[in-house]
C-alpha cells in the first residue's frame, strides 16, 4: 500500500509518498526502496512529479516501468491532458485482470507563468472501486490538500496539520517537506505495516520572473527516483555509464521557465576549472544505416568570474566524418533526438547528471546537417560552491553542414557560464 500526501496553494505543490511495496497475494513486504512508486519527468514547457498507490507489479512487469514507458513516448509537443489521458487508458488496460483493486496516480505539475496543477487518475470514486479510470485536474488558485491511498491511517489531527500547511504561504519548501515527512511517519505507526515510516518528498514552488523551481528529497532509504528528460530515463543511463556503480541521488533540483536576469557582477573574481572527457557518436539513417561518426570532446577551461558575471567559453570540440558508402537523403526526425552523455568535472570533482546532450541529424541535397540544441543546468553544493550559490552552464545551440561523400566537419561548441546566487 502507499500513502500519498499532497498540499498546495498559489505558491507551490508539495507531496510525499511512502516506499512500501507488498505482495499482491501474500501481503508480505517486497521492497522499501525509493523509486518503486515515484517518478518525475521534464518536458520543454513543464515539469511533473508523479506518485501512485495500488498494484505495483502485474505479472513480471513493474507498474513503475509501464508508467515510465508511457512518459518516455511523448515528444516535445506533450501536454498534461494528453499525458493524463494516455495514463488513464494504459491503467485501464493493465489492471483489467484485477477487478476490484484500487489504483490511483497523483501528479503535480509546474508550468512557467501558470497556476500549479494537481491531476488525479483513479478508478476510485468516493470509497468505491469502479471498472473505469477518470481524470480530474485542478488548477491551484486556493489552498488545497489531498490524502490518497491508505487514508484511514492519517489522524484528524494530522489532517488539520495538512490543511494548515496548505493555507500557510510563508513557509519554505524545506519546512513543508519536513512536515510532510513527519505526518507520513505518524501515519505509518497507524498503518499496521502497510505504510513505510520513511518517504520521498517533492516540492514545486514559485520563483522570480514567473519561473517554477522543483526539488525532491529522499528520507533515509536506498534507491533513486526515475527521472525522465528528453524521452530517456536519466538515472538508468547514468548507471550504465558508471557500470552500475552510481550512488543514490538524495536531493535534486531544477527550474522551469525563462530564467531570471542576473544582477550586476559584484565582489572579487573567483578562479575555477571546467573539464570533462570525450564521447564517441555514431549517426545512422532512420533505417539503421551507418552514415557518419565523430567525437564530442569537452575542453578544459580555466575561468575567472565575479559573482553574477557571465563568461562565454569554448566548451567542446566537434569532429564528424562521413561514413563510406551511399546514404540516401532523409529529413530531420520529429520528436526527441538521440541523447548522449559525457563526463563533466568542476575543479576535478565529478558532477552527476551533467553533461547530457542531444543531436539532430539529417541529410539533404547531398549534405549532412547536424543540430545540437541548447543544454543548460545549474550545479550546486559541489567543489567551491557554497550554500545559496550555483554555477549555471548553458551551451549555445549550434548547427553545421558537410558533404556526405567523404566530407568532414570540425567546429567549436560554445557555452555561457555564470557563477551566481540562487533563491
N, C-alpha and C positions, 0 to 999 in steps of 0.2 A: 504494500500500500504506500501511497505517497501523501504528504501534506504539502499543499501549496498555499502560501500566504501572499496576498497582493495588497499593497496600499498605494494610492495615487492621489495627486492633486495637480494643479496647473504647473507646479514646479518640477514634477517628475513622477515616475512609476518605479516602485521598489518591490522586489519579490524574493521570497525564499522558497526553496524546495528541498525536502529531505532526500537521503540517498538510498533508503532501504528497498531492496528487491526481495520478494518472497516467491516461493514456488507456487504456481497456479494450482497444482494438485495437492501437494502435501502441506503447504503453508509454511515450510521451513525457509530460513534465511538463505538467500542465494548470493547477495552482494551488498556491501555498504560503501562502495566506491563512488566518487564523484563522476559525473558524466554519463551515468547509466540512464538518467531520465531528464537530462537538461541539454539544451543546445542553443547556440547563438549563431546568427547569420548576418552578414553585412552586404547590402546591395548599394548601388550608386546613390540612391536617394533616401534610404532609410536603414535602420538597424533594428533587429528584433532579438528578443530573448524568449525562449520557449521552454516550458516545463510541462510534464504530463503526469497524470495519475491513472492507474489501471493496469491492464495487462502489459507486461514488459517484454514478453517473448511469445511468439506464435510459431510453434514447431521449433525449427532451428534458427529462425530469423528474429533478431532482437528488434523491438519496436523502435529504439533509437536509430537503428540502421535504416529502416524504411522511411522514417521521417527525414533523416539526413539525405537520403536519395531524392526525395521529393524536392527538398530545398535546393539541392545542387542542380536540379534540372531547369531551374529558372535562370533566364538571361538578364541583361541589364534593364530590360523593359518590365521587369516583375513589378507587381503591385501587391499590396497587403490583401486586397479582396481576392485576387487570383490565387494567392498562396493559401488563404483560408479555405477557399472552395476546393482546391486540389487536395488539401489535407483532410477535409471532411469526406470527400469521395473515397480517398485511399483508406481512411479509418473504417468506413462502412464496408468496404471490400475485405479488408484484413481481418475484421472482427466478426464477419458473417457467421463463422463456425462457432462463435462463442456468444450465443444469445443470452441476454440477462446479465452480462458483465458490464459494469460501468467503465467508461473511458472518457477522460477529459484532458484537453490541452488548454493551457492558458498562455497567451502570447502578449508580451509587452512590446510596443513599437515606438520608436523615436524617429521623427522626420523634422528636418530643419524648418523653422518658421511656422510649424503647425502644432496643434494640440497633440499631446501624447495619446496613444490609443491602447486600450486593453481589449483583446479579442479572445473569445472562449469558443472552442469547438467541442461539443459534447453530445452524448446520447442520453444524458440525464436531464429530465425536466422536473424540477422540484426534488422529490425523493424517488421518482420512478424512472427506471431504465427503459428507454424506448428502442425501437428497432432501427431508427434513423438518426443521423447526426445533423445538428443545427449549428449555425454560425451566428454568434452575436458579437457586434463590435460597439465599443463605447469610446467616443472622443472625450477625453478627460478635461472637463471645464470646472468641476467642483469636486470636493473631497469624496473619495470612493475607497472601499476596501472589500476584499473577497476572500473567503476561505473555501478551498477546493480539496477534494479527497476525503480523508477521514475527519470530517467536520466535527464529529461528536467529541473529539479529544481536546478541542480548544474551549477553554472555560469562558464563562460570561465575562469574567474579569479581564481575560486576555483579549476578548473581542472588543471590550471598551478601550483597551490599550491600542488596538489596531485602528479603531475609529479616531482616537486622539492623534495618532500618528498621521492619519490622512488629513486631519484638519490643521496640523502644525506645518506651516510653510517656511518656518525659520530654521528647522533642523537640517543639519548637513546630511548628505547621503551616508557618510560613515556612521553617524549616530542612528539613522534609521535602520541600516543594515544590522548594527549591533542589537537593536531592539527586536528585530525580526528573528534573529538567531536565538535570543532569549526566549521569545514566545514559542518558537519551534521546540526548544529544549523542554519547556514546560509541558507542551502538548505531548511530546514523546513519553513523558512519565505517565500520562493518562491513556496511552495507546495500546497497552498490553503487548508491546513488542512490535507493533506494525509500523511505527514511525521511528526513524533513527534520531538519536539525540543531536547529531550534527547535521549541517545542511549547507547548501550553496545559496548565496545571496547575490542578487543583481540590482543595479541601480541605473536608471535612465534619468538624467537631470538636465535642466535648462542651463545654458551657458550664454556668455555675452554674444551679442550680434545675431540672436535667433538660432544659434547653433545648439546642438544637443550632445551632451557628454555621456558616455556609458562606462561602467566599470563592473567587474564581478569579483567576488571574494569567496574563497573556499574556507571551510571551517574544520580543519583537523583530519581530513580524510585523504586517502590516496586517490589517484585518477585525475583526469582533466576534462573540462567541458569540450564537447565537439564544437569547433569553431569554423564556420564556412565563410569563405571570401572568394569571390570570383568563380563560384561553382566548384570549389575544391575544399576538402577538409584540411585546414592548415596544420593542425596538430598531427594528423596522420602522416602528412607528407614530411613534416619535420622529424618524426620518429624514424621514417625510412632513411632520411639523410644521416641521422645520428646512429644508425644501426640498432635502433631500439633502445638507446641509452638516454633519450631525452627525459629530463626530470619533469616533475609536475610544475605547471604554471599556477601560482597561487592567486595573483591579482592581475587582471588585465584591464586596460583602459583604451578608449578610442573616442573619436569625435565624428559627428555627422553635421555637415553644413559647409559654409563658405570659408570658415576660419575668421579670426579676428585680427584686424590690423595691429601691428606691433607699435608700442610707444617708442619714443626716441631712445637711441642707444645711451647707455649710462655705465659708469664705472670704468675700471681698468680692463684691458684686453686679457683674455684667458687663452692659453695655447692648448690645443688638443689635436689628436690624430685620428682620422677615419681610414680604415683599411678593410681588406676582405680577401677574396680569392677569385678563382676563375671557374666559370661554368660552361660546359660544352652543350651546344644546342644543335639538334637535327631538325630540319624543316622538311615536311612531307606535303604532297598534294592531298586533297580530300580523299583520294582513293588509296593513300598509303605509299605512293611512290616517293622515294628519297630525291629531293631536288636541290637541297643546299644544306650546308653545315657551317658552323662557326663557333666562336667563343665570345663570351662577355666577361671581361677581366676588370674587376674593380681596382681602381688606382689607389695608391696611398697618398693622402692629402694631409698636410700639416697646416692647421688653421689657427689664426689668431683673430678673436672676435670679442667685442664688448657685449654685455647683456643687452638683449633685444636687437642686436645687429645681425643683418642677413648678409651672407657671403656666398657668391657663386663660385663653384669649384668644378674642375674636370673630374667626373665621378667614375667613369668606366670606359675602357677601350672596347669598341665593337668591331669584330672582324668576321666576315662571312664570304664563302666561296661557293659558286655554283657546282652542283654535282655533275659528273659525266652523264651523258645520255640526254634524251629528249624529254622535256616536261611540258605538258600542254598548258595553255592559259587557264586560269581559274580565278574566281572572284574572291574578294576579302570575305572570310567566313562571318556569318551572323552569329549573335550570341557571344559567349565568352571565348577569348583566345586562349591558346595553351599557356600554362603557367610554369615558371621555373624558379628555382631557389638558389641563392648564393650566400656564403657566409658573410657576416658583417661584424666588424670589430670597432669599438670605440676605446682608444688608448690601450689597444691589445686585449680588451675584455670583450668576449663574445656577447652579442646582443641577440636574444631569442626572437624569432619571427620576423627578422629583417635580415636579408632583403628578398622580397618576393616580387617578381615582375612578370608581365605577360607580353607576348609577341603576336602581333597580327601580320600575316604574310599572305601575299597573293602574287600571281604572275599575270601581267597584262602587256600585250603587244611586244612580247619578247623580252620583257624586263621584270626582274624580281622587285617587289615592293615590300619594305619592312617597316612596320609601325610599332613603336614601343610607347604605350600610353604613360601618362604621368603616374608616379607612385609617390605617396607621402605617408609619413608616420612619425609619431612622437616617441622619443626614448627617455625613460625616467629611471631614477634610482640605480644607475649604473655608472661605474668609473667616477669621474669628478662631479657628476650631477648631484646636487644637494636637494633636500626637501623643498618642494614648490618650484623646482627648476626642471626644464626639459630641453632636449635637443630635437628640433624639428628638421627633418631631411625630406626634401621634395625633388625628385628627379624630374627633369623637364621632358615633355612629350617630344618625340623625335621620329623622323621617318627618312628613309634612304632608298635609293634605287640602284640597280646594277644589272648588266646584261646577263641573261640566263645561260648563254653559251660560253662557258669558261670565264665569266666575269667575277670580279671580287669587289668588296667594299671594305673600307677601313675608316672608322669615324670615332668621335668622342661623344659620350653622353654626359650632359652637364646636370648639376643639382644645386639647389639653393639650400643652405644650411643656416639655421637660426638657433642661437642659444638664448633662451627666454624664460621668463617666469610663467607659471600656469596657475589657473584658478584653483 
